[in-house]
Amino acid sequence: MDWSQSLRLVAPEELLSVAGLVLLLGSAWAKTARDARAITWLAVATLAVAAAIVAPWAFGGVRGAETLAFYGLFTADAFASYAKLLIYAAAGASLLIAPAFFERVRGYRPEYPVLVLFATAGMGIMVSATNLLTLYIGLELNSLAAYVLAAFLKDDDRSAEAGLKYFVLGALASGILLFGISLTYGFTGTTSFAGISAALQSGVSTGALFGVTFVLAGLAFKISAVPFHMWTPDVYEGAPTPVTTFFASAPKVAALALTMRVALEAFGSQVSAWQQIVIFAALASIVVGALGAIGQQNIKRLLAYSSINNVGFLLIGLAAATPAGAAGMLVYLAIYVAMTIGGFVAVLMLKDENGNQVEQIADIAGLSSHRKVLAACLAMVMFSLAGIPPLFGFWGKFVVFQAAVEAGLLPLAVIGIAASVIGAFYYLKVVKVMYFDEPAMKAVRHSDWIHQALLAASALFISPAGYLLTKCLGGLAAAAAAALFHAA
Amino acid sequence: MIQVIAFYLFAALTIAAGAFTILSRNPVNSVLWLIVAFFNAAGLMVLCGAEFIAMLLVIVYVGAVAVLFLFVVMMLDIDFATLRAGFIRNFPLGMLLALVILGELVIGVGAYRTGALELGTADGTAAPAPGASNIEAIGALLYSKYLFLFEAAGIVLLVAMVGAIVLTHRQRGGVRGQDVARQIARRPDEATVNVKPEVGKGVQL
């Protein structure tokens, strides 16, 4: 193994870690809000540089042995690079929206961008993991930073509660995952994905099946798939809104990419062993996500259920266990990130005349009468999340369902489409409240230009104009999925 | 033969002690059972030939639990008379557990002398290098093959530390800090001042 080659392949993670350390040192001298803002901008610039490093790998479709680093513990193939591009974009967006939000409650500290950088490095390690140990270290690096971010407003009871809940349930999930890892190691004699795949080639023993199940259960916690979703609405509601934006986008991409790699690469030789689990989790997530959202009064809780619902649709692509299914998931993930960021930035822009956040759905009644553009963007996000055709959200669902049908999972696709009609009900309810109800005149205050720019960018991405990207996005996703299946 | 007997003894006691840890109502008893569980887990490690891990288990976990126990005793508002009464009440259980651990030590050492159980070496990749002690074998792997993970784990610990400080550190106003540079740069004429107070008026400081 060549050390310089390995160090070159982990360059994005090295950059993020070193930048995190330097900015951490710098934040010791940051006294004012302006210093904290400057550190945030530096962190965003770091993320941009890291994205520039991985972009050629994603566009070049690199795969195979030359992408393996550190004795096969880590890979920088096209699949990992594609996921990293999404993660860096999502993390950058949640950094950009943070200062304006936290400064209003005087809670902004320069540790926020530092923790986001470390979490992003952890997510990079997660999606690049080709060994169960790398998987666990990356996951913990991301999770530990996330627990702290959830409780970042320590004087706010809801934020502290969200942090504690996330920590306790996250620790439980890590325990379940570790138990699965130890069983898998015990019954296959190796922790490397390639080795596990080879060891399971001849069949799965009961013990190994337990291992597979526990590993998938632990990962289901992290992607908040039903039946391991209970923490999601509470944490998403309680955490500060920029942090919720981060949770719903970047770690979700990382955990889903990790689940894909574990299922298709490590356990790829025994698809039938995990396919039923994934099908169940997919259907349960779609149904619970759709039904649970109906009674919600808080728009952040509503978006939390929407993210559970979306994870269900994404898992349909995984259940197909084909390159087309994986490529469909990756396309959907890109669109999902844009929709999520658009949705949460729009929520962040709902402020009353004193600048306090407006989070109740009843309070945005008649929003279209005084905030026309914001209401239109939020409506577009809702229509797109519901998957209504002219918008880009439809395309993501379409490619995933197409892959499922091609893989012979027609009943799964039919149930999924039927359940997405239930989901459409509550998305459209929000639109109805905004456009047809008596104006509540609560959310009146205008926002920072950064929020407006980000909302405009994501609205443009999910608008019908997004279809211009289908070719480019589809090509990237297909190359990434090919890299994933090349290793398997 | 003695290995198999020792294995089942350690395994059964680990499970039983784990069950008692969560079933006892008295937290002090729970801690004692937890120590027994850790000790038996260490015994299992010795049987696998992983004596370094067994040592770590005893030192880190049993040691840490003892410290944790001390913290609980120190931080809770405990009346020492009741504590002493509790000590006498828990003394038989403590002695019993100590005897159990002592007996296990004897069996464990005997079993270890006869060689390790061959566990987890299905394809031989996990077998230790011949002639190398545990510590040498772990060190040789940790600082070469798993160096990347070792370094990444360091960052995980750093993040945990930063997180703990972020969540607990508070900037308090009105704290009289020491400014060494100012103290040294001070001159006598700035430090002392001559006043001539009027009778009955007091001094403005």
Interface residues (C-beta under 8 A of the other chain):
Chain A: S6 V10 S17 L21 L24 A69 F70 Y71 L73 F74 R109 E111 V114 L115 F118 A121 G122 I125 L133 T134 I137 G138 E140 L141 L144 A145 Y147 V148 A151 F152 K154 G163 Y185 G186 F187 T188 G189 T190 G195 A199
Chain B: G120 T121 A122 D123 T125 A126 K145 Y146 L147 F148 L149 A152 A153 I155 V156 L158 V159 A160 V162 G163 V166 L167
